Amino acid sequence: MKYFRLIWKNVFRKKLRTTLTASSIVIVLTLIVILTSLLEAMQADPSGGRGSNRLVVQHATGLGNFLPLSQRQRIEQIPGVLAVSPETWFGGVYKDDKPENWIGQLTCDPDIYFDKIFDDATIDPAVNAEWKATRNGFVAGKKIAEKHGWKKGDHIILKGTYIPLNPELVYIGSYSAGDETNIFFHNEYLNQSNWVLANKVTGLYYLKVDSGENVPRVAAAIDKMFENSDAPTKTLTEKQFQLQFMEMMGNVKLLINGISLIILFAVTLIVANTVAMSARERVTEIAVMRTLGFGSGHILGFILSEAVLMSLLGGVLGVVIAKFLIIPALVAGASKTAISIWLINFKVSLPTLMLAFVVSVGVGILAGFLPAIQSSRLRIVDGLRKVV
């Protein structure tokens, strides 16, 4: 800190150049923080780890194929299984095809869903009881209910897509959970309809296991039980089930990391050029400092510190912009679209802040290292000769 004022003044000696260089760092750090936070959000568990003893059973070939309802009873008999609920993605259209009207639509067994399987969710007991008793009733995540302004007793109509039904449902109440983008209505609504597959199939099974230790055993037992059947299964933990949707989009992690490395390389060259220009302009000044007793180590430290300080200032501003301006704006805007489920945990975490700090310091060190070495090795005679 002894020479901080000197370093600070040298950083802002050419204000325009410093501002432009720092702006490039701001843009890069803002982008890196946003991309890293988005990746964390997409990989995060909406339940916050509370779903570690939940399993999802789907068809081995993917979600495009149904499972027979007859499998339910056999799954329930496996030791360690507490509750099993068939669940089908209805995928209907609410109002129109506009992204802001998208809602997740799932059928389930109301008698056990929030009581035994998603017991970490919060739902008013009276709402839960009324929902169980109302065959065409539905409950909605608090966020999605507030977004559409649903009031108790409101009726909505879903236009079926791959399931040729147009359910007319009545809103019973809301629930609170990590993911509040879905509505749930009765399996029996589908089972008692005139759909050709009614009371025969389900999209998947959601089940609760008595402990996390028994999850691998139960998953293996289910898949082994049906491996030679007409409908083989693939049993996943809740976290694995959620991550497979991101995997459908390709290697997102590799793409994000690749983009980050490319832009970091580019900004490092920009900062290095700025530091090198500053050092070349001060050759005589550096020579004079050497005659006054400053050693090569001091010069090395000054130039390197200037590069790190410039990079840190840009990095801090980039983090502030990403955390308090851009990410909240993205979350607010995307809350009206189908990708809102990916943004439940879209925020700047402590690890991301630490990464931004390390990146800022790293860019400063890499960019300033070569100019600092060259300046520290400058001979006094050569530096003073440049005056003439």
C-alpha positions as CSV (number, residue, x, y, z in Angstrom):
1,M,0.0,0.0,0.0
2,K,3.0,2.3,0.3
3,Y,3.1,3.1,-3.4
4,F,-0.6,2.8,-4.1
5,R,-1.1,6.5,-4.9
6,L,1.7,6.3,-7.4
7,I,0.2,3.2,-9.0
8,W,-3.2,4.7,-9.1
9,K,-2.0,7.9,-10.8
10,N,-0.1,5.9,-13.4
11,V,-3.2,3.8,-14.2
12,F,-5.2,7.0,-15.0
13,R,-2.4,8.9,-16.6
14,K,-4.1,8.4,-20.0
15,K,-7.7,8.6,-18.9
16,L,-9.3,7.8,-22.3
17,R,-7.0,4.9,-23.0
18,T,-7.6,3.5,-19.5
19,T,-11.4,3.9,-19.8
20,L,-11.5,2.1,-23.1
21,T,-9.4,-0.7,-21.9
22,A,-11.3,-1.1,-18.6
23,S,-14.5,-1.0,-20.6
24,S,-13.4,-4.1,-22.6
25,I,-12.7,-5.8,-19.3
26,V,-16.2,-4.8,-18.0
27,I,-17.9,-6.3,-21.0
28,V,-15.9,-9.5,-20.8
29,L,-16.4,-10.0,-17.1
30,T,-20.1,-9.2,-17.4
31,L,-20.4,-11.8,-20.1
32,I,-18.4,-14.4,-18.1
33,V,-20.4,-13.8,-14.9
34,I,-23.7,-14.1,-16.9
35,L,-22.7,-17.3,-18.7
36,T,-21.3,-18.9,-15.5
37,S,-24.3,-18.0,-13.5
38,L,-26.6,-19.4,-16.3
39,L,-24.7,-22.6,-16.4
40,E,-25.0,-23.0,-12.6
41,A,-28.7,-22.2,-12.8
42,M,-29.2,-24.9,-15.4
43,Q,-27.3,-27.5,-13.4
44,A,-28.8,-26.5,-10.1
45,D,-31.4,-28.6,-8.2
46,P,-34.7,-26.7,-7.9
47,S,-35.5,-28.6,-4.7
48,G,-32.2,-27.5,-3.1
49,G,-31.2,-31.1,-2.4
50,R,-34.5,-32.0,-0.8
51,G,-35.3,-34.4,-3.7
52,S,-32.3,-36.6,-3.1
53,N,-34.5,-39.6,-2.3
54,R,-36.8,-39.1,-5.2
55,L,-36.6,-41.2,-8.4
56,V,-38.1,-40.8,-11.9
57,V,-38.8,-43.9,-14.0
58,Q,-39.1,-43.3,-17.7
59,H,-39.1,-45.5,-20.8
60,A,-35.6,-46.6,-21.6
61,T,-35.8,-45.1,-25.1
62,G,-36.8,-41.7,-23.8
63,L,-39.7,-39.6,-22.8
64,G,-41.3,-39.9,-26.2
65,N,-42.7,-43.4,-25.3
66,F,-45.3,-44.2,-22.6
67,L,-45.0,-46.8,-19.8
68,P,-47.9,-49.2,-19.0
69,L,-49.8,-48.4,-15.8
70,S,-49.5,-52.0,-14.8
71,Q,-45.9,-51.4,-13.8
72,R,-47.0,-49.3,-10.9
73,Q,-48.0,-52.1,-8.6
74,R,-44.8,-54.0,-9.1
75,I,-42.7,-50.9,-8.4
76,E,-44.6,-50.3,-5.2
77,Q,-43.7,-53.8,-4.0
78,I,-39.9,-53.1,-4.1
79,P,-38.5,-52.7,-0.5
80,G,-37.7,-49.1,0.3
81,V,-40.3,-47.5,-2.0
82,L,-42.7,-45.3,0.0
83,A,-45.0,-43.9,-2.7
84,V,-45.4,-44.0,-6.5
85,S,-47.3,-41.6,-8.6
86,P,-47.9,-41.9,-12.4
87,E,-47.2,-38.6,-14.1
88,T,-47.9,-37.5,-17.6
89,W,-46.8,-34.4,-19.4
90,F,-50.0,-33.0,-21.0
91,G,-48.3,-30.3,-23.1
92,G,-51.5,-28.5,-24.1
93,V,-51.9,-24.9,-25.2
94,Y,-53.2,-22.3,-22.8
95,K,-54.9,-19.4,-24.5
96,D,-52.5,-19.3,-27.5
97,D,-48.9,-20.2,-28.6
98,K,-47.3,-17.0,-27.3
99,P,-44.3,-17.8,-25.0
100,E,-45.8,-15.7,-22.1
101,N,-48.8,-18.1,-21.9
102,W,-46.6,-21.2,-21.6
103,I,-47.3,-23.3,-18.5
104,G,-46.0,-26.7,-17.5
105,Q,-49.0,-29.1,-17.3
106,L,-48.7,-32.4,-15.5
107,T,-51.1,-35.1,-14.3
108,C,-50.4,-36.9,-11.0
109,D,-52.1,-38.8,-8.1
110,P,-53.3,-36.0,-5.8
111,D,-53.9,-38.5,-2.9
112,I,-50.1,-38.9,-2.4
113,Y,-48.4,-36.3,-4.5
114,F,-47.8,-33.5,-1.9
115,D,-48.4,-35.7,1.1
116,K,-45.7,-38.4,0.4
117,I,-43.7,-37.6,-2.7
118,F,-43.2,-33.8,-2.8
119,D,-43.7,-33.3,1.0
120,D,-41.0,-30.6,0.9
121,A,-43.4,-28.4,-1.1
122,T,-45.8,-26.1,0.8
123,I,-49.5,-26.3,0.2
124,D,-52.5,-25.2,2.3
125,P,-54.1,-28.4,3.8
126,A,-57.5,-27.1,2.8
127,V,-56.4,-26.5,-0.7
128,N,-54.8,-30.0,-0.9
129,A,-58.0,-31.6,0.5
130,E,-60.3,-29.8,-2.0
131,W,-58.0,-30.6,-4.8
132,K,-58.1,-34.3,-4.0
133,A,-61.9,-34.2,-4.0
134,T,-62.3,-32.3,-7.3
135,R,-61.6,-34.5,-10.3
136,N,-61.3,-31.5,-12.7
137,G,-59.4,-29.3,-10.2
138,F,-55.8,-28.2,-10.5
139,V,-53.2,-26.5,-8.3
140,A,-50.6,-24.2,-9.7
141,G,-47.2,-23.0,-8.6
142,K,-47.5,-19.7,-6.8
143,K,-45.4,-17.8,-9.4
144,I,-47.5,-19.1,-12.4
145,A,-50.8,-18.4,-10.5
146,E,-49.8,-14.9,-9.7
147,K,-48.5,-14.3,-13.3
148,H,-51.9,-15.3,-14.8
149,G,-54.0,-13.8,-12.0
150,W,-55.9,-16.9,-11.3
151,K,-58.5,-16.8,-8.4
152,K,-60.1,-19.7,-6.7
153,G,-62.8,-21.1,-8.8
154,D,-61.5,-19.8,-12.1
155,H,-61.9,-22.1,-15.1
156,I,-59.2,-22.6,-17.8
157,I,-59.2,-24.7,-20.9
158,L,-56.2,-26.5,-22.3
159,K,-56.0,-27.3,-26.0
160,G,-54.5,-30.8,-26.3
161,T,-51.6,-31.3,-28.7
162,Y,-50.3,-34.9,-28.8
163,I,-53.1,-36.0,-26.4
164,P,-56.4,-35.3,-28.2
165,L,-58.3,-33.8,-25.3
166,N,-59.3,-30.2,-24.3
167,P,-59.5,-30.3,-20.5
168,E,-61.6,-27.7,-18.7
169,L,-60.1,-27.3,-15.3
170,V,-61.0,-25.3,-12.2
171,Y,-58.3,-23.6,-10.1
172,I,-58.3,-24.7,-6.5
173,G,-55.2,-23.0,-5.1
174,S,-51.4,-22.7,-5.2
175,Y,-48.4,-24.5,-3.9
176,S,-44.9,-23.2,-3.1
177,A,-41.8,-25.1,-4.1
178,G,-38.4,-24.6,-5.9
179,D,-40.1,-24.9,-9.3
180,E,-43.4,-23.0,-9.5
181,T,-43.8,-23.1,-13.2
182,N,-46.2,-26.1,-13.3
183,I,-49.9,-26.9,-12.8
184,F,-51.0,-30.3,-11.6
185,F,-54.3,-32.0,-12.3
186,H,-55.7,-35.5,-11.7
187,N,-54.5,-38.6,-13.5
188,E,-58.1,-39.8,-13.3
189,Y,-59.2,-36.9,-15.6
190,L,-57.2,-38.6,-18.3
191,N,-58.0,-42.1,-17.2
192,Q,-61.7,-41.5,-17.4
193,S,-61.6,-39.7,-20.8
194,N,-62.3,-41.1,-24.3
195,W,-58.5,-41.0,-25.1
196,V,-57.6,-44.2,-26.7
197,L,-54.8,-44.8,-24.2
198,A,-56.8,-43.8,-21.2
199,N,-56.2,-45.9,-18.1
200,K,-53.5,-47.8,-19.9
201,V,-50.3,-45.7,-19.9
202,T,-48.4,-43.0,-18.2
203,G,-45.6,-40.7,-19.2
204,L,-43.4,-41.7,-16.2
205,Y,-43.4,-42.6,-12.6
206,Y,-42.3,-40.3,-9.8
207,L,-41.5,-42.1,-6.6
208,K,-40.2,-41.5,-3.1
209,V,-37.6,-43.8,-1.5
210,D,-37.3,-44.2,2.3
211,S,-33.7,-43.0,2.4
212,G,-31.0,-41.7,0.1
213,E,-28.8,-44.7,0.8
214,N,-31.5,-47.0,-0.8
215,V,-31.8,-44.9,-4.0
216,P,-29.2,-46.8,-6.1
217,R,-30.5,-50.2,-5.0
218,V,-34.1,-49.3,-5.8
219,A,-33.2,-47.7,-9.1
220,A,-31.2,-50.8,-10.1
221,A,-34.1,-53.1,-9.0
222,I,-36.7,-51.3,-11.1
223,D,-34.6,-51.4,-14.3
224,K,-33.7,-55.0,-13.8
225,M,-37.4,-55.9,-13.2
226,F,-38.4,-54.5,-16.6
227,E,-35.3,-55.0,-18.7
228,N,-36.8,-57.9,-20.8
229,S,-40.3,-56.5,-21.0
230,D,-42.0,-54.6,-23.8
231,A,-41.5,-51.4,-21.9
232,P,-37.9,-51.4,-20.4
233,T,-37.2,-48.6,-18.0
234,K,-34.5,-46.0,-17.2
235,T,-34.6,-44.9,-13.6
236,L,-33.0,-41.6,-12.7
237,T,-32.5,-39.5,-9.7
238,E,-34.4,-36.2,-9.7
239,K,-31.2,-34.3,-10.4
240,Q,-30.3,-36.6,-13.3
241,F,-33.7,-36.3,-14.8
242,Q,-33.5,-32.6,-14.8
243,L,-30.0,-32.5,-16.3
244,Q,-31.0,-34.7,-19.2
245,F,-33.0,-31.8,-20.6
246,M,-29.9,-29.7,-20.7
247,E,-28.0,-32.5,-22.4
248,M,-30.6,-32.5,-25.2
249,M,-29.3,-29.1,-26.1
250,G,-25.7,-30.5,-26.6
251,N,-22.6,-29.9,-24.6
252,V,-23.6,-26.5,-23.2
253,K,-20.9,-26.5,-20.6
254,L,-18.1,-27.0,-23.2
255,L,-19.7,-24.3,-25.4
256,I,-19.8,-21.8,-22.5
257,N,-16.3,-22.6,-21.3
258,G,-15.0,-22.3,-24.9
259,I,-16.6,-18.9,-25.4
260,S,-15.2,-17.7,-22.1
261,L,-11.7,-18.8,-22.9
262,I,-11.7,-17.1,-26.3
263,I,-13.0,-13.7,-25.0
264,L,-10.5,-13.9,-22.1
265,F,-7.6,-14.4,-24.5
266,A,-8.8,-11.5,-26.5
267,V,-9.1,-9.1,-23.5
268,T,-5.7,-10.2,-22.2
269,L,-4.1,-9.1,-25.4
270,I,-6.0,-5.8,-25.2
271,V,-4.8,-5.1,-21.7
272,A,-1.3,-6.3,-22.5
273,N,-1.1,-3.8,-25.4
274,T,-2.3,-0.9,-23.1
275,V,0.2,-1.8,-20.4
276,A,3.0,-2.1,-23.0
277,M,2.2,1.3,-24.5
278,S,2.1,2.9,-21.0
279,A,5.5,1.4,-20.2
280,R,7.1,2.5,-23.5
281,E,5.9,6.1,-22.9
282,R,7.6,6.1,-19.5
283,V,11.0,4.7,-20.4
284,T,12.8,7.9,-19.3
285,E,10.7,8.1,-16.2
286,I,11.6,4.6,-15.3
287,A,15.3,5.3,-15.9
288,V,15.1,8.3,-13.5
289,M,13.3,6.2,-10.9
290,R,16.2,3.7,-11.1
291,T,18.8,6.5,-10.6
292,L,16.8,7.5,-7.4
293,G,17.2,4.0,-5.9
294,F,14.2,2.1,-7.1
295,G,15.4,-1.4,-7.9
296,S,14.3,-3.7,-10.8
297,G,11.9,-5.4,-8.4
298,H,10.1,-2.1,-7.7
299,I,9.7,-1.4,-11.4
300,L,8.4,-4.9,-12.0
301,G,5.9,-4.6,-9.1
302,F,4.7,-1.1,-10.3
303,I,4.0,-2.2,-13.9
304,L,2.4,-5.5,-12.8
305,S,0.3,-3.8,-10.1
306,E,-1.0,-1.2,-12.6
307,A,-2.2,-4.0,-14.9
308,V,-3.8,-5.9,-12.1
309,L,-5.5,-2.8,-10.7
310,M,-6.9,-1.8,-14.1
311,S,-8.2,-5.4,-14.6
312,L,-9.7,-5.5,-11.1
313,L,-11.5,-2.2,-11.6
314,G,-13.1,-3.4,-14.8
315,G,-13.9,-6.8,-13.2
316,V,-15.6,-5.3,-10.2
317,L,-17.7,-3.0,-12.4
318,G,-18.6,-6.0,-14.7
319,V,-19.7,-8.1,-11.7
320,V,-21.9,-5.2,-10.4
321,I,-23.5,-4.7,-13.8
322,A,-24.2,-8.4,-14.3
323,K,-25.4,-9.0,-10.7
324,F,-27.6,-6.0,-10.2
325,L,-28.7,-5.0,-13.7
326,I,-28.5,-7.6,-16.4
327,I,-29.3,-10.8,-14.6
328,P,-32.4,-9.4,-12.8
329,A,-33.6,-8.0,-16.1
330,L,-33.1,-11.4,-17.8
331,V,-35.0,-13.2,-15.1
332,A,-37.8,-10.7,-15.2
333,G,-38.1,-10.9,-19.0
334,A,-37.7,-14.7,-19.2
335,S,-40.3,-15.3,-16.5
336,K,-42.9,-14.9,-19.3
337,T,-41.4,-17.6,-21.5
338,A,-41.0,-21.4,-21.5
339,I,-37.3,-21.1,-20.4
340,S,-38.2,-19.7,-17.0
341,I,-37.7,-23.1,-15.4
342,W,-34.0,-22.9,-16.2
343,L,-33.8,-19.5,-14.4
344,I,-35.1,-20.5,-11.0
345,N,-31.6,-20.3,-9.5
346,F,-30.2,-17.7,-12.0
347,K,-28.2,-15.5,-9.7
348,V,-24.5,-14.6,-9.0
349,S,-23.3,-17.1,-6.4
350,L,-20.2,-16.8,-4.1
351,P,-18.2,-19.2,-6.3
352,T,-18.9,-17.1,-9.3
353,L,-17.8,-14.0,-7.5
354,M,-14.6,-15.7,-6.5
355,L,-14.1,-16.9,-10.1
356,A,-14.6,-13.3,-11.4
357,F,-11.9,-12.1,-8.9
358,V,-9.5,-14.8,-9.9
359,V,-10.1,-14.1,-13.6
360,S,-9.6,-10.3,-13.1
361,V,-6.3,-10.8,-11.3
362,G,-5.2,-13.4,-13.7
363,V,-5.9,-11.2,-16.7
364,G,-3.9,-8.4,-15.1
365,I,-0.9,-10.7,-14.3
366,L,-0.8,-12.3,-17.7
367,A,-1.2,-9.0,-19.5
368,G,1.3,-7.1,-17.4
369,F,3.9,-9.8,-17.0
370,L,5.9,-9.3,-20.2
371,P,5.8,-5.4,-20.2
372,A,6.8,-5.5,-16.5
373,I,9.8,-7.8,-17.2
374,Q,11.0,-5.6,-20.0
375,S,10.7,-2.5,-18.0
376,S,12.5,-4.0,-15.0
377,R,15.4,-5.0,-17.2
378,L,15.8,-1.5,-18.8
379,R,19.3,-0.2,-18.4
380,I,19.5,3.3,-16.9
381,V,21.8,4.6,-19.7
382,D,19.4,3.3,-22.4
383,G,16.4,4.9,-20.7
384,L,18.1,8.3,-20.3
385,R,19.4,8.3,-23.8
386,K,15.9,8.3,-25.1
387,V,15.4,11.8,-23.8
388,V,17.7,13.0,-26.5
